[in-house]
Amino acid sequence: MLHVRAVSPASLRPEVVSRLVSARGVANIVVQPAAARRPDGDAISFDVHDDDANPVLGELRELGLDRDGAITIIHLDAALSASASRRDRRVLRPEGAPVWELVAARIESGADYAPSFYLLLVLAGLIGAVGILTNSSILVVGAMVVGPEYAAIIATAYGMTRRDRHAVTAGVAALSAGLGMAIATTFLFGLVIRASGVTPEPFLGGVRPVATFINSPDVFSVIVAVLAGVVGVVSLTEAKASTLIGVFISVTTIPAAASIGISVAYSLWHDAAGSVLQLLLNVVVLVAVGYAGLTLQRKIWRRS
């Protein structure tokens, strides 16, 4: 259930209310003439079921309320309503359609490339670097969770679906800069560790199972990236944050960036080349799957 608050110009109020009254899934309509300020207008609020929200919000945008007024959407965790309860008992309802305004808000909020975005990438790269040097898969998984790069990846894919050149450019630039900073930092970290003489003996002796997994992309790397991309799109559109964490743990982006820096620091050129390929493969596949998944979901839900 969603709670929607809208500010409408007085001239549009009768049409807005008329459409809300006749719309499916809308309840608890409240109209307060001339109650809104900045922007000035009539305050209109109502509740709407998630799976009925897209056409209702589409009508409000068609009337220009997003341009001449304002529309605010709040997700309700619970609604105590006898009419709503009867409605839910009357029909067995499948999982509702994504509310695309909320999907866009989630993606765009992650596309705020503040300094913390780049700091987290650098810190994740350092954690991954330690994991590679010590052959600790736990630390590598931790680096995957810390890294925020998927936010930029899905924002780039979403920008492609909207043909928004600015969003695509900003996402690619943030990814390039952030991963570049992570690679440079782990390279310097690797030089310091190498010069200090505290490199773990197994790593120096060529026993590097974690690094070998990262810098050896194969067909299974593509399969995992595709599956993770699909899970990521579904998690975002269905607002399942716990599932989205699984995407972070599945994709080898930050570990590959860390492996590039460490490999170059230790002059392991073959490993560095494999890590570059792994990083590019994961980023490209995730963007492509994100674009295809968002586009396909819109088409499927529009038809159903």
C-alpha positions in Angstrom: 0.0 0.0 0.0 1.3 3.5 -0.9 0.3 6.8 0.5 0.5 9.6 -2.1 0.4 13.3 -1.3 -0.1 15.7 -4.2 -0.2 19.4 -4.6 -2.6 20.4 -7.4 -3.4 23.8 -9.0 -6.9 24.8 -8.0 -8.0 24.7 -11.6 -7.1 21.0 -11.9 -8.6 19.9 -8.6 -12.0 18.7 -9.9 -10.4 16.6 -12.7 -7.8 15.1 -10.3 -10.4 14.2 -7.7 -12.7 12.8 -10.4 -10.0 10.5 -11.7 -9.0 9.4 -8.3 -12.5 8.5 -7.3 -13.0 6.4 -10.4 -9.5 4.8 -10.3 -9.1 1.2 -9.2 -7.3 0.6 -5.9 -7.6 4.1 -4.6 -9.0 4.8 -1.1 -8.9 7.4 1.7 -9.0 10.4 -0.6 -8.6 13.7 1.4 -8.9 17.1 -0.3 -7.8 20.3 1.4 -8.4 23.4 -0.8 -5.7 26.1 -0.8 -3.8 24.2 2.0 -0.4 23.8 0.2 2.4 26.3 0.1 5.6 26.1 -2.0 4.2 25.2 -4.4 0.8 26.9 -3.7 -2.3 24.9 -4.4 -4.7 22.3 -3.1 -3.4 19.4 -1.0 -4.8 16.0 -2.1 -3.8 12.8 -0.4 -4.9 9.2 -0.9 -3.9 5.6 -0.5 -3.4 3.2 -3.4 -2.5 -0.5 -3.7 1.0 -1.1 -5.1 -0.2 -3.1 -8.1 -2.7 -0.3 -9.0 -0.3 2.5 -8.5 1.4 2.8 -12.0 -1.8 3.8 -13.9 -2.9 6.2 -11.1 0.5 7.9 -10.9 0.6 8.0 -14.7 -2.7 9.9 -14.8 -1.4 12.4 -12.2 1.6 13.0 -14.4 -0.6 13.2 -17.5 -2.4 16.1 -15.8 0.9 17.8 -15.1 1.0 17.5 -11.3 4.7 16.5 -11.4 5.4 19.7 -13.3 2.9 22.3 -12.0 2.5 20.9 -8.5 4.2 18.1 -6.6 3.8 14.3 -6.0 5.2 12.6 -2.9 5.0 8.8 -2.4 5.4 7.0 0.9 5.4 3.2 1.2 3.1 2.0 4.1 4.2 -1.0 6.0 0.7 -1.6 7.3 -2.8 -0.3 6.7 -5.7 -1.1 9.1 -8.7 -0.9 6.9 -11.7 -3.2 6.8 -12.3 -2.5 3.1 -8.7 -3.3 2.3 -8.9 -6.5 4.2 -12.1 -7.6 2.4 -10.4 -6.8 -0.9 -7.4 -9.0 -0.2 -9.6 -11.9 1.0 -11.8 -11.6 -2.1 -9.2 -12.5 -4.6 -5.9 -14.4 -4.6 -3.5 -11.7 -5.9 -0.1 -12.4 -7.4 3.0 -10.4 -6.6 2.2 -6.8 -7.6 3.8 -4.9 -10.4 6.8 -2.7 -9.6 5.9 0.9 -8.9 8.3 2.5 -11.4 8.5 5.9 -9.7 9.8 4.1 -6.6 12.2 2.0 -8.6 13.6 5.1 -10.3 13.9 6.8 -6.9 15.9 3.9 -5.5 18.2 3.8 -8.5 18.7 7.6 -8.6 19.5 7.7 -4.8 22.3 5.3 -5.4 23.6 7.4 -8.3 24.6 10.2 -5.9 28.3 9.9 -6.4 29.4 11.6 -3.2 32.9 11.4 -1.9 31.8 8.5 0.3 31.2 6.5 -2.9 34.8 6.7 -3.9 36.1 6.3 -0.3 34.1 3.0 0.0 35.5 1.7 -3.3 39.1 2.5 -2.1 38.5 0.8 1.3 36.8 -2.2 -0.4 39.8 -2.4 -2.7 42.2 -2.5 0.3 40.2 -5.1 2.1 40.2 -7.2 -1.1 44.0 -6.7 -1.5 44.6 -8.1 2.0 42.3 -11.0 1.2 44.3 -11.7 -2.0 47.7 -11.5 -0.2 46.6 -13.7 2.7 44.4 -16.1 0.6 41.4 -15.2 2.7 38.2 -15.7 0.8 36.3 -14.2 3.7 38.0 -10.8 3.3 37.4 -10.9 -0.4 33.7 -11.5 0.2 33.8 -8.6 2.7 35.3 -6.4 0.1 32.4 -7.3 -2.3 29.8 -6.3 0.3 31.5 -3.0 1.1 31.9 -1.9 -2.5 29.1 0.4 -3.8 29.9 -0.1 -7.5 26.6 -1.9 -8.4 24.8 1.4 -7.7 26.7 3.1 -10.5 26.3 0.0 -12.8 22.5 -0.2 -12.4 22.2 3.6 -12.7 24.1 3.4 -16.0 21.8 0.7 -17.3 18.7 2.6 -16.2 20.0 5.7 -18.0 20.3 3.6 -21.1 16.7 2.5 -20.9 15.6 6.2 -20.6 18.1 7.3 -23.3 19.5 9.7 -20.6 23.0 10.5 -21.8 23.8 12.5 -18.7 23.0 9.5 -16.4 25.0 7.1 -18.6 28.0 9.4 -18.7 27.9 10.1 -15.0 27.6 6.4 -14.2 30.5 5.4 -16.5 32.6 8.3 -15.2 32.0 7.4 -11.5 32.8 3.7 -12.2 36.0 4.6 -14.1 37.2 7.1 -11.5 36.2 5.0 -8.5 37.6 1.7 -9.7 40.7 3.6 -11.0 41.2 5.0 -7.5 40.8 1.5 -6.0 43.4 0.1 -8.4 45.9 2.9 -7.7 45.5 2.6 -4.0 45.9 -1.2 -3.9 49.0 -0.8 -6.2 50.6 1.6 -3.7 49.6 -0.7 -0.9 51.1 -3.6 -2.7 54.4 -1.7 -3.2 54.5 -0.9 0.5 53.9 -4.5 1.6 56.4 -5.8 -0.9 59.1 -3.3 0.2 58.5 -4.0 3.9 59.2 -7.7 3.4 56.0 -8.8 5.2 54.4 -10.5 2.2 53.0 -13.9 3.2 55.2 -16.8 2.1 52.5 -18.7 0.3 51.7 -15.7 -1.9 55.4 -15.4 -2.8 55.6 -19.1 -3.4 52.8 -19.0 -6.0 50.2 -20.5 -3.7 47.5 -18.0 -4.6 44.1 -19.8 -4.9 42.0 -16.7 -4.2 44.0 -14.6 -6.7 43.9 -17.4 -9.3 40.1 -17.5 -9.1 39.9 -13.8 -9.6 42.3 -13.4 -12.5 41.1 -16.5 -14.4 37.8 -15.5 -16.1 36.0 -18.2 -17.9 32.5 -19.1 -19.1 31.4 -19.6 -15.5 32.4 -16.0 -14.8 30.0 -14.9 -17.5 27.2 -17.2 -16.2 27.5 -15.9 -12.6 27.6 -12.3 -13.9 24.4 -12.8 -15.9 22.6 -14.5 -13.0 23.7 -11.8 -10.6 22.6 -9.1 -13.0 19.1 -10.7 -13.2 18.9 -11.0 -9.4 20.0 -7.4 -9.1 17.2 -6.1 -11.4 14.5 -8.2 -9.7 15.8 -7.1 -6.2 15.6 -3.4 -7.1 12.2 -3.6 -8.8 10.7 -5.7 -6.0 12.5 -3.7 -3.2 14.2 -6.8 -1.7 17.3 -5.3 -0.2 18.5 -8.5 1.5 18.5 -10.3 -1.9 20.5 -7.4 -3.4 23.3 -8.0 -0.9 23.7 -11.4 -2.6 24.4 -9.6 -5.9 27.3 -7.7 -4.2 28.8 -11.1 -3.0 28.4 -12.7 -6.5 30.2 -10.2 -8.8 33.9 -10.0 -9.1 34.4 -6.3 -9.6 36.2 -4.9 -6.5 38.2 -8.1 -6.1 39.3 -7.8 -9.7 40.3 -4.2 -9.2 42.3 -5.1 -6.1 44.0 -8.0 -8.0 45.1 -5.6 -10.7 46.8 -3.3 -8.2 48.5 -6.2 -6.3 49.5 -8.0 -9.5 51.2 -4.9 -11.0 52.9 -4.1 -7.7 54.4 -7.7 -7.7 55.1 -7.6 -11.4 52.7 -10.5 -12.1 51.7 -9.3 -15.5 49.7 -12.3 -16.6 47.6 -12.1 -13.4 47.1 -8.4 -14.0 45.9 -9.0 -17.6 43.4 -11.7 -16.4 42.1 -9.4 -13.7 41.5 -6.6 -16.2 39.6 -9.0 -18.3 37.6 -10.2 -15.3 36.7 -6.6 -14.3 35.6 -5.5 -17.8 33.6 -8.7 -18.3 31.7 -8.2 -15.0 31.0 -4.6 -15.6 29.9 -5.0 -19.2 27.7 -8.0 -18.5 26.0 -6.4 -15.5 25.2 -3.2 -17.4 23.9 -5.2 -20.4 21.8 -7.5 -18.2 20.5 -4.5 -16.2 19.4 -2.7 -19.4 17.8 -5.8 -20.8 16.1 -6.8 -17.4 14.6 -3.3 -16.8 13.4 -3.0 -20.4 11.9 -6.5 -20.3 10.2 -6.1 -17.0 8.5 -2.9 -18.2 7.2 -4.7 -21.2 6.0 -7.7 -19.3 4.2 -5.7 -16.6 2.7 -3.3 -19.2 1.2 -6.2 -21.1 -0.1 -8.0 -18.0 
